Amino acid sequence: MARALVIAFLLALAVPAAAQAAADGGWRETNTDLAIRPEGTPYEMAIGTGTAVMLVHMPVTKRINRVELGSFRHVCTTSPSVRLRIEYHADGDPWGQTTSYVDSPQGSFLPSTTDVVSWDMPTTTLKKGHAYVFRLLANSGCTGYNWRVTSWPNAKPVYGGTSACAQSAGDISWRRAAHGMGVTPDNGCGAWNFQSSMPPGWLVVKPCNVGTCQEVVTRDAVTTPTTPCVGTTWLNGGKWRYWRPSPVTAGRNDYVCVYDQYADVGADPQPPFSKGWHYGLKWAGSETATGANGQPRDMYLTLKTIDYGALLQKHRP
């Protein structure tokens, strides 16, 4: 009976049209499955091979051999086979260097209707305090952004990582620089127009066209702009924040673009998890756009663990 109820609950999660109750579990014990249950209004995005779709900053060490992740579907002529890669970031920074990774030995077929997908994995230890990125890779069949991922909103400020200059959750060429948070150096991205009087937070930094320099995104306006502050190509949630009266034009103000969805740099998510320790990728939308509205996302995830103590007990002579 209990098993039937669990199966019914998981099937309900696969349907993106209904809001689900959050029911994260297994973040205290090593030998129980880690389960993440999203809630809220679902949003579907087009993705292709190589896309990172989920991040978990592990609250407890788990030894796993199977991953259930969702929700996905395809719009191909035939169902594509997709492998799952788990990337290990030893420094705990999801945007830092990938230390190592493990791939699923076999691909799993994406369904034609939105559903959870499962992968058998080599026995893998996911360590407490480290960040792991879950990435989809083409095994066979179509790609070309013919895959679809459904995610749900994550209301908490998510883990900001350990670096003062990190990638954004949209286009990886964009950066976010931690400012006013006791970070050395204060401007980790080396932005040429950085000024210490800019408001604290994660300043949005974009590449410029002169060599390798980068610039903090700013704007001169009469009132707080309502248009996206990171352009129309990657609307990943940057918001305008007042900086100062314009030193150039009387009656106007200067604004700086800030990612307020991230917790302070170095903030380590620990129970009771005031900071988001898991979130879905990518983010999309802005404060003025429809869809995901620039909010961190979340996905259904179950990490199936191996309880070696129970196995030894079961097979003890």
N, C-alpha and C positions, 0 to 999 in steps of 0.2 A: 504493500500500500504506500509506504513512504517513498519507495523508489518510483512508483507511478506518479506521485505528486511532484517529485523532482523533475522527471522527464517532461511532464506537462508544463512546468514552470519554464524550463529551458526552451521548449517549443514556442511558448508565448514570447520569450525574449527575441526570438528570431524574426518576429513580425514587427517591422519598423513603424507601423501606423499607430500603435498604442503606447502610451507612456508606461514605463515599468518602475517598480519600487526598487530603490537602491538596497542591496543586501550583500555588501562586501563581507567576505568571510575567509577564515584560514590564515589571517595575518599574524596570529600569535603562535601557532603550533607548526613545528617543522614537518610532521608526518601527515598533515591533512591537506586536501586540495585547496589551492588559493583560488577563490571565486570572486569576480568583479561583476556587479550587476548594475547597468546604467539605468537612468530614469530621465524623464522629460520628453521633449519633442524631438524626434529623430530627424536627421538630415543626411541626404545622400550626395556623394561626390564621385566624380569620375577619377580613376587612378590607373596607373600602368605599372609595368614591371619595375622593381627596385624601390617602390614606394614604402616608406616607413609608416606603419598604421597604428602602432601602439607602443607606449613606453611604460615600464614599471620600475620604480626605485624600490628594490625589495625590502620589505619590513622585517622579513625573517628568512633564513636560509631554507631553500626547498631543493629536493632532488627529484627531478621530473623525468617522465618518458612520453608524455603526450600533452598536446596543447589544443584547446578548443577556443576559437576566436571568431568574432563576427560583429556585424553581419555583412555578407557579401553576395553579389550576384554578377552575372555577365550579360552582355548584349551581343555576343558573338553568334556566328552561325552554329557552331558546335561548342561544347563546354571545354574551356581551357584547363589544362593541368598546371597547378601552381605549387611551388615549394615554399616552405616557411624558413626564414633565417632568423636566428636569435643572436643578436650582437651583444657582446659583453664590454662594458665600459668600466674598467677597474677603478678609475678615479671618481666614480659616482656621477659624472657629468654626462648627461645624455647627448650633449653636443660636442663632447670631447673626442679624443682619438679612440677608435675601435680597437680594443686590446686583442680580442679573438672573437670567433663566431662559430656557430654550429648550424648546419642545414638539415632539414628533414631528408631522410634517404629517398623518399618517394614523394611525388606530387599528389595533391588532392584536387579533385575537380570542383571548380566553382559552379554553384547551381544557377539555374536560369531565373529562379525566384529567390528573393532575399532570405538567407538562412545562415546559420552558424556552420563553420567549416572546421574539421579536425585534422591534425597531423600527428603521426607517430614520430617521436624524436629519439635520437640516441640518448642514453641515460646522461643527464646533464645536471650539474649543480648550479643553482642560481643563488648567489651569496647575499646575505643581509648587508644593506648599505650600499650596494652597487646598482648601477642602472643598466637595464636591458631593453634594447629596441627590437621590436618584432617587425620584420620586413618581408614583403611578398616578392617572389622571384618567378619568372616564367619558366615552366618546365616543358610544355608543349602547347600548341594551339595559339589562338590569337592574343594579341596584347593591344598596343596602340590606344591606350585609354578606353578600352572596351570593357574594363572591369569597373564595378561600382562597389563602394563601401558605405555602409550606413553607420553613423555614430550618433551619440547623444551628448547633451551639454554637461560640462564639468564646472560646477559653480565656484570651486575653490581656486585661489591663486596657486598655480602649479610650481613645482620645484624649479628653482632658477639656475641650478648648476653651480659649479665652483669657479668658473671663469668670468672675469669682468667683461669680456667681449665674447659673445656667443652668437650662434645662428638664430634666425627667427624661425617660426613654425611654418612659414610659407616658403618663398623663394630662398634657397640657401645662400644666395649672393647678398642678401640683406643681413644686417647684424643688429644686435642690441647691446648697448654699452651701459654697464652699471654705473650710476652717478649718485654721489651723495650718500653712499652706504658704507663708508669706511673702507673702501676698496683701494688697494695700491697696485698699479697706478689708477687714479680716479677714472680716467678715460681710457679704458682698456682697448678700444678700437683705433686709437690714434687719429680720431676725426679732426680734420684741419680747422673746422669752424667751432670746435668745442669751446665752451666758456663755463667757468666754475659757477656762475650765477644761474645757470640753467636749472630747472626744477629737478628734484631728486627722482629717481626711478630708473627704469630701463629705457634709455633714450634710443629711438629708432635711428639707425645709421645705414646709409645706402652707399653703394659704390659711386664714384664720380668718374668723369671722363679724362682726368689728368693723371697719368701714371697709375699708381696703385692707391692713390689717396681716397679717403672716404669722408662723407659729411653727415653731420646730424641733420635730420629733417626738420626744417623750420618754415614758418610762414608769417607774413605780415598781413594783418587784417584788422577791421574795425571791431568785430565781435568774434567770439569763438567759432571757427569754421565748422561747418557740418558735413563737409565733403571728406572722404577718406584721406588720411594723411600719408598713405604709402602708395598712392597711385591706384589705377584701376585694374592692373594686371594681377597683383597679389594683394587682395584685400584681407589681410590676416590680422586685423584687429588693432592697429595702431590708433591712438586717440590723441586729439589735440589738447594741450594743457598750457594755460597762460604762463608766460615767461616774464615779460617786462613791457613798459611803454616803448613804442618804436623810437629809436634814436634818430631815425631818418625822416619819418612822416608824422607830423603832429596829428593827434586824434586817433592814431592807430596803435595796435599792440603787436608784439612778437609772440608767437606760439611755438612750442616745441612738440614733436610727436613722441609719444610714450607708449610702451607696451605695459599696461597695468595688470596683465593677466599672470605675470610671473612674480613669485615670492622673491625676497631679497637674495642676492647672490650668497651662496654658501649655506642658506637655510636648509637644514637637514630634516626632511619629513619623518617624523616619528609619531607613534601613538600619542594622543588620539587623532593625529593627522589633521592639524589645522591647515597644513599645506597639502596640495594635491600630490600624492605619491604615485599616481598613475594617470595617464591621459592618452587620448587618441590623437593621431595626426592624420591629415594636416588640419590646420584651422582655415576657415574661409569666412569671407564677409567682413563687414565693418559696422560701426555704430549706425550707419545710415543705409546699409544694404540688407537685403532679405537673405534668408538662409541661415547659416551658422552664426552670423553676427559677430565674428571675430572672437568667439568664446572658445576656451579650451574644450576639446571634445573628450568623449569617453566611449569605450566599447565593451561588449560582453567578452569576458576572458575567463577560462578555467585552466589552471596549471595542475595537471594530474601528477600526484606525487607517488613515490615508492616508499612504502613503510617496510624497511628491511627487518625490523624487529618482529613485526607480525608474520612476515614470510618465514623467518627462522623458526618462530614458534609453531607455525602451521606444519612445517616439514621436519620438525625435530624428531629424531629416531625414538 
